[in-house]
Amino acid sequence: MEFYLLGDMGSGTEEQYKVSDVLAKHIQKSKSKKPFVCGLGDNIYENGCSGVDDKQFKTKFEDPYRIVSDDIIFHMVLGNHDYGYSNKSLDRKRNAQCQVDYSERSKKWSMPSNYYSFIKKGGGVSIEFFYLDTNLDILSDEEILEQTEYMKDKLKKSKCDWKIVVGHHTWRSVAGHGNAEEPLEKLLTELFRTSPFDSYLCGHDHNKQVIELDLDNKKVNLIVCGTGGKAYHDGENDYSKIGDDSNLYFCSNDLGLGHCRATKTKLHFSFLNGNGIEEFSYYLLK
């Protein structure tokens, strides 16, 4: 089984098209019968879409990925820009809902709800992905509790070989956005303590990072991959941010994407820059 990590992509600029070309060429060489993409949020810059007929779905998703086969599904998650970012005059919930509704219009785009889970099987391995809405500043306390309980139940019941949680915002990061704010820290920690998962994938910071977090003497792999459509612009990375509970193994501010080849006992992650050259590769073992 093979899948790709692609975050913060929906700019419609030359940078997005450059990474799209890397994605399409890598897929053509893929040994998997049907690879897929884990979208990591900020799908449409700067303020999301106002309805399913918004032309930005075409200019910032369909057109840039036209060279990618319609058989390749992009499993999408909501980023802060998809809700409308800082434009408080927008109906943020409507912005988010139209991205859910667009799943009925597109062959590639899949977002059945603002949070959801799905299982992939192939090549003798099974993975369950748990997609979170990490825009907790927009959600009510009731909505946060409902999502938390839903995901705790899903994680507990999962029998898959690997459990991978996906969100937009960073849990740990040396880049501009830094570590999770308290509500998200609480949510992710509660989920992990309820039923430990193997990896947390996110975007938000426009770079690539691989971090190992130690939580209650258990390790969880963290990957930031927000390099799909906008160059990093937040200045120097601060390597002291992540603290004593974490180890940073890789950091790159170049455009690009992530790739994973999964077996029952191993996740092989590799990271490509905007020219398709591998920057880093490592194995997550059972």
Salt bridges, closest charged atoms under 4 A:
GLU2 OE1 - HIS259 NE2 2.63
GLU2 OE1 - ARG261 NH2 3.66
ASP8 OD2 - HIS206 NE2 3.27
ASP21 OD2 - LYS25 NZ 3.11
ASP42 OD2 - HIS168 NE2 3.29
GLU46 OE1 - HIS81 ND1 3.58
GLU46 OE2 - LYS230 NZ 2.42
ASP53 OD1 - ARG105 NH1 2.80
ASP63 OD2 - LYS58 NZ 3.06
ASP63 OD1 - ARG66 NH2 2.45
ASP70 OD1 - LYS108 NZ 2.74
GLU143 OE2 - LYS93 NZ 3.17
GLU149 OE2 - LYS152 NZ 3.39
ASP153 OD2 - LYS157 NZ 3.24
ASP161 OD1 - LYS264 NZ 2.90
GLU185 OE1 - ARG172 NH1 2.77
GLU190 OE2 - LYS152 NZ 2.99
ASP198 OD1 - LYS286 NZ 3.25
GLU212 OE1 - LYS219 NZ 3.92
ASP214 OD2 - LYS219 NZ 3.12
ASP216 OD2 - ARG193 NE 2.68
ASP234 OD1 - HIS233 NE2 3.76
ASP245 OD2 - ARG172 NH2 2.93
GLU279 OE1 - LYS208 NZ 2.75
